[in-house]
Amino acid sequence: AQSVTQLGSHVSVSEGALVLLRCNYSSSVPPYLFWYVQYPNQGLQLLLKYTSAATLVKGINGFEAEFKKSETSFHLTKPSAHMSDAAEYFCALYTNAGKSTFGDGTTLTVKP
Amino acid sequence: EADIYQTPRYLVIGTGKKITLECSQTMGHDKMYWYQQDPGMELHLIHYSYGVNSTEKGDLSSESTVSRIRTEHFPLTLESARPSHTSQYLCASSDRVVGELFFGEGSRLTVL
């Protein structure tokens, strides 16, 4: 069975501070991993994806994530938060079984 | 510019009404999905399809039904809506290889 755990349902940072959203996964086969972002009243959109190439993945809006197999982690970071980063963030896992597994989501709040 | 479209975006109806939520994609993806998302953020897979004439129930039991007569179209129907069906419904499609999901903007359903 595969699973995704996002540590911290709510994360609050000050504008300009480091953003760190944590994601751990469990999978019996090599996974593809994703971070999606959801703004209010919208669907999810892809931030970045790991597909077994480089372990450090860069995405849109200055976000990046590092795949660490030994720690089964895929944490999302951004060096300097912007007010426009406030949103819901979802980590997801996909294997060749054909379905995606999502974490419960993390709400990011950015304080001025 | 979205390649996956959902209509209506918002719908308020009375109990007992029949509703159909439309979802269309122009990417030629074989795989399509319906997720239900309540205010607590978690995404629950309620239906999926791996191609024309293929539909399966997802992880969360739902009274809705789906059909897949054409590759690009994956409508969801509720024969008799109830207040418990009030939620946001997200449609998505994915490519074959790495499972990246492309989401529509969602249909927010309120049943009075």
Contacts between the chains, C-beta under 8 A, distances in Angstrom:
chain1	res1	chain2	res2	distance
A	9	B	41	7.9
A	32	B	98	4.7
A	32	B	99	5.7
A	34	B	99	8.0
A	34	B	100	6.7
A	34	B	101	7.5
A	36	B	101	7.4
A	36	B	103	7.8
A	41	B	105	7.8
A	41	B	106	7.3
A	41	B	108	7.4
A	42	B	105	5.4
A	42	B	106	6.8
A	43	B	6	7.8
A	43	B	90	5.4
A	43	B	92	7.6
A	43	B	103	3.4
A	43	B	104	5.2
A	43	B	105	4.9
A	43	B	106	5.0
A	44	B	43	8.0
A	44	B	90	7.2
A	44	B	92	7.8
A	44	B	101	7.1
A	44	B	103	4.6
A	45	B	103	6.8
A	46	B	100	6.1
A	46	B	101	7.5
A	46	B	102	7.9
A	49	B	98	6.8
A	49	B	100	6.0
A	51	B	98	4.8
A	88	B	41	5.7
A	90	B	43	7.0
A	92	B	101	7.4
A	94	B	94	8.0
A	94	B	98	6.6
A	94	B	99	3.2
A	94	B	100	7.9
A	95	B	99	7.9
A	98	B	31	7.3
A	98	B	50	7.0
A	98	B	99	7.6
A	99	B	45	7.0
A	99	B	48	6.9
A	100	B	33	8.0
A	100	B	45	8.0
A	100	B	94	7.5
A	100	B	99	5.9
A	100	B	101	6.1
A	102	B	42	7.6
A	102	B	43	4.8
A	104	B	41	6.8
A	104	B	42	5.1
A	105	B	41	4.1
A	105	B	42	6.6
A	105	B	43	7.7
A	107	B	41	7.2
